[in-house]
Amino acid sequence: MSDLLIMGSGVVGNFAAAYFRRYFPTLRVTVVGRSDQELPIVGESLVELSTHFLQDLGLSRTLIEQHLPKYGLTYYYKLDASRPRDPGYVVDEAPSNPPFPSFLINRFSFDAELRRLNRQRGVRCIEGKVTDVSLGNGAPHRVTAQRADGREESLEARWLVDATGRRRLLARQLGLQSQAPHQRSAFWVPDACASLD
Ligand SMILES: Cc1cc2nc3c(=O)[nH]c(=O)nc-3n(C[C@H](O)[C@H](O)[C@H](O)COP(=O)(O)OP(=O)(O)OC[C@H]3O[C@@H](n4cnc5c(N)ncnc54)[C@H](O)[C@@H]3O)c2cc1C
């Protein structure tokens, strides 16, 4: 029986585990998810506020010693937009070190370090996949996890956190999905950028 069971072992699931262990150290926290997937991991750029959050979780040293500092955005402007072939441009960059740090992180080493810290701080980590969720309506919630070796395990928890990202495990199960009225994806295409000059 856990107090808190987090479904999904991506960065959000592991941040949630670290946060709850830090501020509610008596809670028994379990994370169910797989860390050995060969999926691309995106999201390397921290802003000042997220850096502050990570420092609060005790990750300051990791950030400073193992990741790259960011010195704010640099913008390049054409001198005259009506002359697209003119190679001249001006550079507008942060004049000095920003007052609050932020970082570009290597997600593979960062995520591995976060999981290691969580285990060290008493988070139970189950390598596997959630295959069934039965909400308790007052009683403990029941979750079935299939471990990497195929074995099934039944788990109980007072609270659940759905951190399954775009899979949206609970939202799908509860029929909370709705079609967005507008396109919300953004695509960065190098060729399109090149054709702007
Ligand atoms: C191109 C791109 C660039 C981005 N750049 C940035 C950036 O620079 N900075 C930034 O802060 N953010 C960035 N983001 C956003 C950021 O990547 C996401 O917000 C973040 O990765 C979401 O993390 P997550 O843990 O919620 O989801 P995910 O990383 O998707 O993790 C969900 C986890 O749940 C697991 N899971 C799913 N189903 C189950 C199940 N049934 N049982 C157990 N586990 C399950 C999945 O395997 C996965 O490990 C970017 C996103 C994109 C697409």
The ligand as an ORCA input file, in Angstrom:
! r2SCAN-3c Opt
* xyz 0 1
  C       9.983     19.300    -29.671
  C       9.747     19.626    -28.210
  C      10.627     20.471    -27.547
  C      10.434     20.763    -26.193
  N      11.324     21.593    -25.562
  C      11.160     21.864    -24.267
  C      12.126     22.674    -23.592
  O      13.094     23.135    -24.184
  N      11.933     22.902    -22.268
  C      10.858     22.372    -21.584
  O      10.747     22.613    -20.368
  N       9.937     21.594    -22.206
  C      10.067     21.327    -23.516
  N       9.163     20.534    -24.146
  C       8.039     19.997    -23.381
  C       8.531     18.806    -22.541
  O       9.272     17.915    -23.346
  C       7.321     18.080    -21.969
  O       6.532     18.995    -21.245
  C       7.774     16.988    -21.015
  O       8.620     16.073    -21.650
  C       6.556     16.236    -20.533
  O       7.025     15.265    -19.609
  P       6.048     14.175    -19.033
  O       6.797     13.422    -17.991
  O       4.732     14.805    -18.670
  O       5.682     13.264    -20.278
  P       6.570     12.159    -20.998
  O       7.982     12.570    -21.125
  O       5.791     11.805    -22.227
  O       6.537     10.947    -19.965
  C       5.414     10.173    -19.785
  C       5.920      8.823    -19.318
  O       4.791      8.012    -18.984
  C       5.044      6.714    -19.504
  N       3.792      5.996    -19.642
  C       2.825      6.151    -20.573
  N       1.845      5.239    -20.386
  C       2.209      4.516    -19.298
  C       1.616      3.414    -18.586
  N       0.457      2.872    -18.977
  N       2.268      2.905    -17.507
  C       3.452      3.442    -17.090
  N       4.064      4.459    -17.736
  C       3.442      4.991    -18.814
  C       5.761      6.953    -20.826
  O       6.441      5.802    -21.260
  C       6.711      8.069    -20.408
  O       7.890      7.550    -19.853
  C       9.332     20.210    -25.498
  C       8.451     19.336    -26.159
  C       8.650     19.056    -27.489
  C       7.685     18.114    -28.194
*
